Amino acid sequence: MEDNKPTSKARLWISYILQGLISIMFLMGAVMNLLQTEQAVAGATSLGYPESSVVYLGLILSISTVLYIIPQTSGFGAVILTGWLGGAVATHIIHGDSAFETLFPVLFGIVLWLAIWLRLGKVQVFALFNKY
């Protein structure tokens, strides 16, 4: 059963703000990787990733974030970013990092999907692809 009630302006604005904050943080990380900043390289290598992978990680993160930003592809971008965040959780578990460091990507994932849910009223992945 479809619910065709319009989304309130407050929900839309909260959705856009959350999506914007998440997108800015992901894009900052992507740019740091693409520019191979000292911090990005040090962070990646300390977690066991080779220095040569930093640019590729930046490309993947930037493409998936742009897909998340574009309304027609936000569902697809969210799925890819969810995989990215799952990899971050796995990396932190392998390295025995603190619970906060391990759960932080999970919180990002919740906010990522919350932004879509607030705007569309549903978080069915395949319905997101058929929305537009």
N, C-alpha and C positions, 0 to 999 in steps of 0.2 A: 504494500500500500504506500503510495507516494504522498509525502507531506509537502504541499506547494506553498506553505506560508513563507512570506518574504523574510529574509534575515534582517534583524534589527541593525540600525546604524552602529550602535555600541559594539555589537558582536563583530561587525565588519571591521571597525577600527581596531579593536583588540586583536583580531586576526591579522590585520596588516602590520600592526606594530610587532607582534610576536614573530611573524614571518620575516619582517625586516631585520629584527635583532639577530635572529638565527642566521639569516643570509649574510649579514655584515660580518658576523664572527667567522662563518665558513669562508667567505671571500678573503678576509684578512689572512687566514691560514693558508689559503690557496696562493695568494700573492706572495706571501713569505716563502712558500715552497718554490714557486716559479722563479723568484729572484734569488733563490738559494741563500737566504740570509744566514748569518752565523747561528742564530737561534734555531731556525728551522732545521738546518743540517745537524746541529748538535742534538736537538730533540729526537730526530729520526734515527741517528746513529746510536744514541743511548738506548733506544728501544729495540735495536737490532736490525734496523733497516739499512741497507747499503746507501752510501752517500749518492750514488748514481740514481737511486730511485726517487729522490726528493722532487725532481722536476715532474716525473710521471705522476707522483701522488698529487702534486699541485694541479696538473692538467685534469685528472679525474675529479678532484674536488671542485675545481672551478666549473667544469662542464655540468656536473650534477647539481651544483648550486644554481647555475643559470637556468637549468631545466626546472628546478623547484620554484624559481622566481616567476617564470612565465606561467600565467594562469592555465593555459591549455595543456601544459606538460607538468604541472605541479605534482600530480600524483606519481608520475614516472620518476621525477626528480626526488620525491620523498622516499620512494622505494630504494633508489640507489643510495641516497644519503643514509637510510636506515641500515643498509649493508655496510656502509663506511663506518657508521657508529658501532655496529656489531664487531667489526674488525678492531676498533679501538678498545672495546671492552675485552675482547680476547687477548689483545696485546698487553693490556694492563694486568689481566689475570696471570698470563704467562710470566710476567716480570714480578709478580708478587706485590704489586703496588697497593696503596691504601684503598679502603672501601670507598672513600670519597672519589679518588681518581678513577676507580673502576665504575662507579655508578654515575659519574658526571655525564658520560656519553648517553647513558640511558635517559637521564633527565632531558638532555638535548633532544633525543628522539621523541619523548613525550610532548615536549613543546612544539616540535616540528609538526607532529600529527595534530596536536591541539589547534594549531593555527588553521589547518585545513578543515577540521571539524567545526570550528566556530563559524567559518565562512559558508560551508556547504551543508552543515547539519548531518553529515554522515562521513564515515571513514572507511567505506567499502572501496578497496583499491580499484577493482574493475569498474565500479560505478564512477570513480573519478575519471577514468579514461573515456567513458562514454558521456560525460557531462557536457563536453563542448563540441 
